[in-house]
Amino acid sequence: MTVQPSSIPISVNYTSRDYYSLRDDLITRVKDRLPNWAGTDEADFAVALIEAFAYLGDLIAYYVDRNANENSIYTATQRNSLLNIAQTYGYIPAGYRQSYVELTFTNSSTSDVTIPAGTVVSGQVVTNDVVQPVYFTTVADATVPASSSDTVGAEEGQTVQQVSATADPTYGELIGTSDGSPSLSFVLGNNPVVDGTVNVYVQDGDVYTKWTQVQHLIDYGPLDLVYTVSYDEYNNVYVNFGDGVAGAIPVIYSSVRATYIVGGGVLGNVSTNLLDTLVSVPGLSESQLTALQGIISVTNNIVAVGGSDPESNDQIRYSAPLTLRASNRAVTLQDFNNLATTVSGVGIANAVASTWSSVTIYIAPTRNVNDPDPQPGLDSNGNPTPEYNSLASGVTTFLSDKTLIGTTITVQPPTYVDTIVTVSYTKKPQYTTAETELALKTTIISTFGYTNLTFQQTITPQNIEYYLNQLPQIQNAQITALSRYGGSGLNTLTGAANEIFRFQESNINVGS
């Protein structure tokens, strides 16, 4: 029996994209042609065939959606997609940043001892029940008097010469050999790598020539000895060379080496008295090191701060588009803000000026949501850290060729302003007082934490109440006091151009 096609145009429901909707639509379509067919028997071959088509349709719809999502920086979920899109914007996300600490060396002998710069000290950190070593390297000599102590600064991480079997004492790790082809790319052998510490040397006969890291190869010619650095979704670091048109190609068969610091990240934000082992001292043999360990002890009397992991996906979504908006030139104050935040490691920026010829930019470093650093970029005494100084230098250099002739740029550190918050609440009966008050404090700290704040921000009591009243434990919450530290009353907080508000648990008072 031949069934004639219906003369009625087929109406397709394009919203049916999942397995069950497609299955139901296909069964309905077949039943329109074969009214006596029930389509309810799972053992029916026709039903099995329809289910196979529905499964395939669901799969195709999934990949169509994913493909569309992954092509927009605002909807992409895969980190590799975000990194690729950011690259097309000309934005380079920040990688691992190293923490800083002061080490105290104590000498138990009767003679003065000098601990040279480059000495490595370690400790053990427990993260998610896993014990991991963390290493710090001193940045200056420490002269430790007999039966006394001396303090010196140290940065988290070790040079690649200390950890790589293929490293040269001067030119670092062998990362590859040029085959003369365009657009060569070599991955560094160790991970994590401290952002901004990569230096590349290419063999030139019997010597090595240092090449220059740049942001975009396309800005350079075929003879320029330049390279770029990029990251993949696993935070591996790649060194990329030109194609002979934009940037030179390393001569065929020439070795390529790199020096860099291995380390960085929040792992390095260690607590006090954790760094207690001398690992290596420049110029000392193993036996000499053992002897030194018998008379020199080391510890950190303060918490290490400044370490941060690579930018999160949300941070990339926010920062990358700012590069396009500034069009690589700084004219308006917003241009200065946008360009400053594209410098690797800069999280917040605020440009102010009373005249076009003198612009002051306040900057603060990037941090992850759960970072414990109370004042990023500043030490416990409120002085700029080496991390901040490096960022300030980077911002100044980056903006130097993007500003109007005659414009002077001054980069300044932030001022952190402690706040006092008092909350009066009524909880729902099924929740305990302890868990309710913990939820209130946690919400304030997370919602108004460092990653959500800006310079010159205005915060009202109503802002805070809105988020507190969304909590499942809360029947009603009211802010009864909001002020700067040392003040009182219920106020709207408005920061100055250089100020960032800081919410700490010790300054949050909660009572029912």
N, C-alpha and C positions, 0 to 999 in steps of 0.2 A: 504494500500500500504506500503510495506516495503522498506526502503531506505538503500542501502548497504553503509557501511562506506567507505570513500575514501581510496584508497591504497596509496595515497600520504602522507608521514609523516607530522604530524601537526607541524607547526613552531610557537612556543610560544614566544610572545614578553614580555620578563621579565621586561622591563622598564615600562610597563603599571601597575601602582600601585595606581592611584587615581580613584575616582568614574567614571568620564567621560571616561577615557581611557579604563577602564575595561568594562563599558557598551558598548562602541563602538566595542570593540574586541568580546564581547559575541554575539552582534547582527550580526556582520560580520560572525562569526562562524556558527550561526544558519542559516543564509541566504545561506551559502555554502551548507548546507544540504537540505534546503527548498527554492529553487530559487524563488518560487512564493510568498513567504512571504515577505512583505514590511518591517515590523518591525518599522513602523513610527507612528502607532496609539497608543496614550498614554492610551487609554481605553482597549487595547489588554491585556488579562491576561498574555500572554507570555512575553510581554514587561515589565509588572509589576514584573513578576518573575525574569527576567533578572536584572532589576534595584535593586531588593532586594539582589541578589547575588553580584552585583557590589558594593552595599553599604557595605555588609559584607566583601568583599575583600578589600575595602578601609580601613575599620576599622582594619582588621588584619594587613595590610601593615603598618598602623600607629603605632600599638603597637609593631610590629617587629622592626621598625625603632627606636622607643623610647627605647625599651629594649637594642638595640645595642648602642644607644647614651649614655644611662644612665650608661653603664658599663665602660665608659672611662672618666677619669677626664678632658680631653680636650674638650669633646663634651657634657657632662652631663649638663642639665639645671636645674634640681631639686636640691635644696640645700641639701635635705636629702641624695641624691645619692652622692653628693660631700663630705659630712661629712663622709659617710660610706667608700668611697674610701680612703679619707685622713686617716681614722683610720687604714685601712689595710697597709698604708704606714708608720704607726707609727707617724703620724703628728697630733697635737692637735691645731686647729685654735684658735686664740685669741678671747676672749669674750669681754664683756663690760669693758672699762677702765674708771677710775674715773678722773675727772678734779680736779685741785688744784687752790686755791685762797687765798689771804690775806684778813682777815676781820678786820675792824677797829671798836673797841668798844669805845664809848664815855660815860663818867660818868658825869652826871649833879648834883650829890650830893656833899656833903662836906666831905665825907669819902672815903677812898680807897676801891675798890671792886675787888675781885678776881673771874674771870670767869674760872672755871675749864675745863680741857681737857674733851672732850666728849660732850660739849655743842652743841646743834643742832640749826642751823639758816636756815631760809627758804626764798624763794621768789617765784614769779609767772612768768612763762615763757609762751609766746604765740607762739604756733607752728601750722601752718595751721589753724588759727582761733580757735584753741583749747587752753584753759588756763590750764596749768599743773603746779603743785607745784614741786619745786626742793629743795633738802635738802643738807646742808653741815654740817660736824662735825669737831669741832676744834681738833687739834692734840697736843696742849700744853696749859698750863695755861696762862691766860692773867691777869696781875695785872694792873688794871686801876686806876690811881691816881685820887684824887678828882678834879673835874672840868677839866679833861684832857682826853687823849685817849691812847689806846695801840693797837698794831697790832699783830695778831697771824695767823698762817697758818691754813687752813681747807681743808678737802677732801670731795668730793661730795659723798653723800650717808648716810645711817643710819645703825646701827647694827640691825641684825634681832631681837634682844631682844626688840627693840623699836617698831617694826611693826608687830610682830607675836603673836597671842593669845596663841599659844602652846609653846612659848619660855621660857626656864629656864634662870634665870639671869646669870648663869655661863656657862652652856653647850649648850645653844641655843635652836633652834626649834626642836620639835619632828617630825622627817621625816618618821619614820616607826618602826616596830617591827619585829625582825627576826623570820622566821618560820623554820629556820635551813636548808633551801634548798640552793643548790649551786647557785652562780652567782646572788645574790640578787641585786636589783637596786631600789633606792628610788629617787623620784624627790623632789627638794627643793620647798617649798611652795610659795616663792615669786620670782618675776621677775621684772626688770633685776637684775642680780647678778654680782657684781664686780669680774672680773677675778682674780684668785689667792688669794681670801680671804676666801675660804671654809676650815673649820676645822671640823673634824668629831669625835664624842665621842660615844663609845659603852658601854652600861651598863655592869658592871662587879660586880654582887652582889649589894652592897649598894653604890657603887661609879661608876664613868664613867672613862673609859680609852681612852686617845686620840690615834687614829690610824694615820698612816702616808700616805699622798698622794704620789703616785708614777705615773710614766708615763705608765708603762706596768706591768700588774699583772703577766704575764708569767715569768718575771725575778725573781719571789719570790717563797718561799716554802709554805707548808701547814700550818705552824705555824706563818707566818709573818702577823702582824696586819696592813694590807695595803689596800688601796682602790684607785680607779681612778675616775676622773671627766670627764663627757662627756656632749655634747650638742645635742639637736635636732634642726630641721629646724625652730622651733619657739623660739629658744634660751632658752628653758627650760633647767635647769641644773640637771644632774643625778649623784648620788653617787653610784658607782658600786663596789661590793665586789667579793672576789675570790670564787673558786669552791671547796676548800679543797685540791687541788693539787697545783694550782698557787694562793697563797693567802688564808688566813684563812676565814672561814665562821663565822659570828657572832653567838654566842651561842643562841639556840632557846629561844624565848620569851624575849630576851634582847631588850631594847629600843635603838634606834639609834637617836642621836641628832646632829645638825650641827649649827655652828656659821658662819656667813658670813655678808658681807656688801650688803645692798639692794640699788641699784642705778647704776650710771655710764652711759656712752654714751655721744653723742654730745649735748644732752639736757643740760648737766652740764656746757657747755662752755658759761656761762652767761655773759652779758655785765655789765658795771659798774653800781653801785648804785642800783642793783636789789635785793640783799639779805638784807632784812630790818626787819625780824621778828625773835625774840627769841622764839623757839619752846619748848625746854626743857633744863634744866640745871641739871646735876647729883646731887642728894642729896636734891633737892628742891621740896617741895610740890607745888600743883597748885596755892595756895594762895601766897606762897613765890615767885613763878615765876612771878605772876601778879605784885607783889610789885617791883621786880627787873626790870620788863619791864618799870616801871614808871620812873626809874632813869638811865637806860642803853639803849642807842640806838646803832644800828649796821648797817654797810654798807660795801660794797666792792668797794674800790677806783680803783681797777684794774680789767681787764677782767680775767675770769677764763679760764684756758687752760689745755689741756691734755686729755679731755674726748673724747672717741671714741667708735663707735659701733663695734659689732663683725666683723671679717674679711669678706670682700665681697667674692662672688664666684670667681671673677677673682684673688683676692689675694690668695685664697686657691689653685687655679689651678697652680699658679706660685710657691708657697712655698712648697706644699706637696711633689712634686717629688724630691726636694733637699734633703729630709731625706734619700731617697734610695741611692742617688748618693754618700753620705758621708759614708754609711754603718756603721753608729754609731761609727766611729772612726775618729780622726782628725790627719792627717799626712801632707797633703798639705795645702796651704793657702786657696784653694777653699773649702777644707773640713771644715775648721774653719768657713768660710763664710756660708756654707750650714747649718751647725749645729747651728750656732748662730741664724740664721733666723727661725729655728724651735722652738726656745724658745717663748712661748706665749707672744705676745706684741711687739716683735722685728720685724721691717719692713725692715730695711736696715742694712747690715753689711759689713765691709771691714777689712780683716786681712792683716797685713804687718809684715815683719820680716827681719832682716839682718843676723840672725843666728837661727837655728832650736830650740835653747833652750830658746828663748825669743820672744813671739808672742804678738803683740798689736792688739786688735780688736776694731774698731770704730763701734758703734752701734747707731741706731736711732729708735724710736718707730713707730709702725704702725699708719696710719691715713687713713681716708676715703677721697674720692676725693674732697668733698666740705667742708672739715674741715678748719676752719678759723685760726687755730694755725699757727703763722708765723715762729716759730722755735721749732718744737716738741722736747721735752726732755729738753729744756732750758727755764728759766724764762725770764722776761723782762730785767734782768741785765746780761743775758748770763750764769747764774749759773745752774748747773744740778738740775732738779726738783725731788721730791720724786718718780715720775713715772720712771725717768731715773735711779735713784739709785736702785730702785727695779729690773728693767730690768738688770742692770749691775751685781747685785748680783745673779740673776737667771742664767745669761749666765756663770758666773764664776763657779757656782755650777754644772750646767749641763755639762760643758766641763771637769770638774775636773777628771773624770774617763775615759775620752775618748782621752786623749793626751798621748804622749810619756813620759816615766819617765824622769824627769829632765827638762821638758818644763814648763816655767813660762808664765802665761797668764795675760795680763793687759788689762782691758776694759776701753775705753775712750769715752767721749761724742763727738758729731759732732761739726764742725765749719760751720756756715751758712754764705755764701758769697752772698751779694746783687749784682745784676747785673743791668747795665744800657742798655736799648735797645731803639734805635730810628728807626722808620719805616717811609719810604716815599712810598706813594701809589697813584694809580689812581683807582677810583671807577667806577663801572658801573652806568649809568645815572639813572636807576630806583630806586636806593637806596639813602637814605639821608646820609649826612656826619656823623651825630650822630650815626646812627645804624651801619655804616661801621666801625667807629673807636671803637665802643663798641665790635663789632665782632672781630676786630684785637686784642684788649687787652685780651678779654676773651679766644681767641684761644691760645695766648702765655701763659697765666697763667694756663690754663687747660692742654695743651699739655706738657708744661715744669713745671708742678706743682710737688709738693712733691712726690706724689705717682708714678711719672714717672722718678724720678731722682735717681741717685746712687752716692756713693762716687767716687771720682777720675774720674769724667765724663768729656768727651770732647764735647763741643757744638760749632758748627760752624754757621756763618751767614746763610749758605746755608740750614742748618737743619731747621732753623726757617722760612726762605723764602718758603721752600717747603710746609709747612702746611698753611701759610698765603695765598699762591696762589691757594689753593684748595677752598677757601671761595667763595660762590656765589656772594658776593658783590664786589669782587676784580677783577679788570682787570689786574693789575700788582702791586706787592708789593716788595719792596727792603729794606733790612736792611742796613742802612747807618752808624750806630754806634752800637757797642757791646763791652762792657767792664765790668770789675769789678767796683763796686761803688767807686767813687773817681778817676777813670781812664778816659781815652778817647780813641777815635779811633775805628777802625773796626778790631776786634781781634777774634781769635779762643780761646775760654775759655777752659782751662784745669785745673781741680781741683787737689789739693794735696790729699794725702791719707785720710785725716780727713775732707775734705771739701765737702759740698753739696751746689750747686748753688740755689739761691732763686730769683724767679721772682715775683715782686710785682707791682700792678697797678701804684703806685706813681712813679715808676722808668721806666715806659714805655712811651716813647714820640712818638706820632703819628701825622703825618701831610701830607697833599696831595701835 
